[in-house]
Amino acid sequence: MGEKKAFALRINQEMLKELEAWAADEFRSTNGQIEYLLHEALMVRKKQLKKNQANKDTSNPKQH
């Protein structure tokens, strides 16, 4: 990971309470938990994009 940039995040109170509790359960700060969850979601997305691209490549072979 590169340089970190701060930004404001608007989140509803109930969700924040859940995230705070989850972070405490995993011995992370709330900010650390949010960053961890975003990182995991991005990894899943990248895998899905690669899978979709591979499926696209095999379903549409180039015809010569």
N, C-alpha and C positions, 0 to 999 in steps of 0.2 A: 504494500500500500504506500502511496505517496504522501505528500503533504496534506494535512487535514485542514478543512475550511469550516468555520462555524457558520451556522444559519439558524434562524428561528423556526420552530416547528409548532404548529397549532394542532392540538390533539384534545379530544374530549376527555373530561375528567375521569370517567369510568374506565376508559381504555388506559389512561395513564396509571391509574391505580393498579390495574391488572399487570401492566408492564413493570411497575415498581416491585410488585410482589414476585413476579417471575424472575426479575433481575436478582432480587435478594435470595431466592431459592438457588440460583446458579452462581452466587457470589460475584456478581457483576454490578457495576453502577447502572442506573437507568439508561444513561447515554450509551454505555458499553453494550447493554442488551439490545438497544435499538440498532446500533451499528452491526452487531452480530447477526441479528435477524435480517437486516437489509443485505448483508454479505451473503448469507445463506440463500436468500431469495434470488439474488443475482446469479449465484452459481447454478441453481436449478434452472433459471431462465436460459443461461448460456448452454447448458446441456440440452435443453429442449430445442433451442435454435439449431444446434449442431445435428441433433437427431432429425429434425424436420428437413434440414438441408440435405442430409444423407438420404432420406427417403425420397426427396424431390429428385436428387441426382439419379437414383436407381429406378425411379418410376418413369423418367423421361430421358432414356438414353439417346445420345446424339446419333442421328441417322446420317450415314454417308452415302 
